[in-house]
Structure formats: C-alpha cells, structure tokens
Amino acid sequence: MMIISVVLIGLFLILVDLVPLCKRKDWKTFFVYSFIFAVILLLAVLSDYDIEIPNPTKFTEKIVSFIFGVKSY
C-alpha cells in the first residue's frame, strides 16, 4: 500500500517539479532531484516488503572515533 502512495505522490511531484526543470534545461537540479526521488522510492519498496534497511549509525560512529581518536562504548 505504501508503494502505491509513494508512486502517486512521486508522479505528482514529477509533474510539478521535474517537468519545469526539464523545460528550463536545469540538468544539474533535475538529476539531483531524480536521484533523491529514486532513493526514496527504493527505500519505500524495501520497507513495504519488510526488508531490513541497515542503520548507518555504527558505521558513522566508527569513522568519527577513528578521526578524533575517541573510543565508543
């Protein structure tokens, strides 16, 4: 059910936002917006099929502790 709502909202946003960007030939914004929308759609599909999405907290914590030399608990 969530996939249908995300796709419908996405189609509305494409009509409202992406079509004018394409007409203005603002390609940088067009591709960034398209990439973000594709990621959101992918996350919605994965969430709808109960596929666990990894949490980036541990990875970020390891990077920060490596850079600043702080041990995490």
C-alpha contacts under 8 A as a table, 3 or more apart, distances in Angstrom:
res1	aa1	res2	aa2	distance
1	M	4	I	5.39
1	M	5	S	6.63
1	M	48	D	7.70
2	M	5	S	5.18
2	M	6	V	6.12
2	M	44	A	6.93
2	M	45	V	7.93
2	M	48	D	6.43
3	I	6	V	5.14
3	I	7	V	6.06
3	I	41	L	7.73
3	I	44	A	6.20
3	I	45	V	5.98
3	I	48	D	6.89
4	I	7	V	5.17
4	I	8	L	6.12
5	S	8	L	5.13
5	S	9	I	6.06
6	V	9	I	5.18
6	V	10	G	5.83
6	V	41	L	6.86
6	V	44	A	7.27
7	V	10	G	4.82
7	V	11	L	6.03
7	V	41	L	7.51
8	L	11	L	5.13
8	L	12	F	6.35
9	I	12	F	5.11
9	I	13	L	6.22
10	G	13	L	4.99
10	G	14	I	6.00
10	G	37	F	7.53
11	L	14	I	4.98
11	L	15	L	6.23
12	F	15	L	5.21
12	F	16	V	6.17
13	L	16	V	5.00
13	L	17	D	5.55
13	L	18	L	7.18
14	I	17	D	5.34
14	I	18	L	4.75
14	I	19	V	6.42
15	L	18	L	6.12
15	L	19	V	5.57
16	V	19	V	6.61
16	V	20	P	7.20
17	D	20	P	5.92
17	D	21	L	6.52
18	L	21	L	5.02
18	L	22	C	6.12
18	L	30	F	6.30
18	L	33	Y	7.80
19	V	22	C	5.10
19	V	23	K	6.25
20	P	23	K	4.98
20	P	24	R	6.13
21	L	24	R	5.14
21	L	25	K	6.01
21	L	26	D	5.35
21	L	27	W	7.25
21	L	29	T	7.34
21	L	30	F	5.95
22	C	25	K	4.86
22	C	26	D	6.28
22	C	27	W	6.90
22	C	30	F	6.78
23	K	26	D	7.84
26	D	29	T	5.85
26	D	30	F	6.18
27	W	30	F	4.81
27	W	31	F	6.04
28	K	31	F	5.45
28	K	32	V	6.28
29	T	32	V	5.15
29	T	33	Y	5.94
30	F	33	Y	5.28
30	F	34	S	6.06
31	F	34	S	4.92
31	F	35	F	6.01
32	V	35	F	5.14
32	V	36	I	6.26
33	Y	36	I	5.22
33	Y	37	F	6.13
34	S	37	F	5.08
34	S	38	A	6.10
35	F	38	A	5.08
35	F	39	V	6.29
36	I	39	V	5.17
36	I	40	I	6.26
37	F	40	I	5.08
37	F	41	L	6.12
38	A	41	L	5.06
38	A	42	L	6.10
39	V	42	L	5.05
39	V	43	L	6.17
40	I	43	L	5.15
40	I	44	A	6.15
41	L	44	A	5.07
41	L	45	V	6.24
42	L	45	V	5.18
42	L	46	L	6.18
43	L	46	L	5.11
43	L	47	S	5.97
43	L	53	I	7.86
44	A	47	S	5.08
44	A	48	D	6.02
45	V	48	D	5.08
45	V	49	Y	6.32
46	L	49	Y	5.31
46	L	50	D	6.34
46	L	51	I	5.20
46	L	52	E	7.47
46	L	53	I	7.42
47	S	50	D	5.05
47	S	51	I	5.80
47	S	52	E	7.16
47	S	53	I	7.52
48	D	51	I	7.61
55	N	58	K	7.25
56	P	59	F	5.41
56	P	60	T	6.14
57	T	60	T	5.17
57	T	61	E	5.99
58	K	61	E	4.97
58	K	62	K	6.21
59	F	62	K	5.21
59	F	63	I	6.40
60	T	63	I	5.15
60	T	64	V	6.19
61	E	64	V	5.23
61	E	65	S	6.05
61	E	72	S	7.43
62	K	65	S	5.17
62	K	66	F	6.04
62	K	72	S	7.95
63	I	66	F	5.10
63	I	67	I	6.18
64	V	67	I	5.16
64	V	68	F	6.01
64	V	69	G	7.85
64	V	70	V	7.70
65	S	68	F	5.33
65	S	69	G	5.14
65	S	70	V	4.61
65	S	71	K	5.83
65	S	72	S	6.76
66	F	69	G	5.21
66	F	70	V	7.05
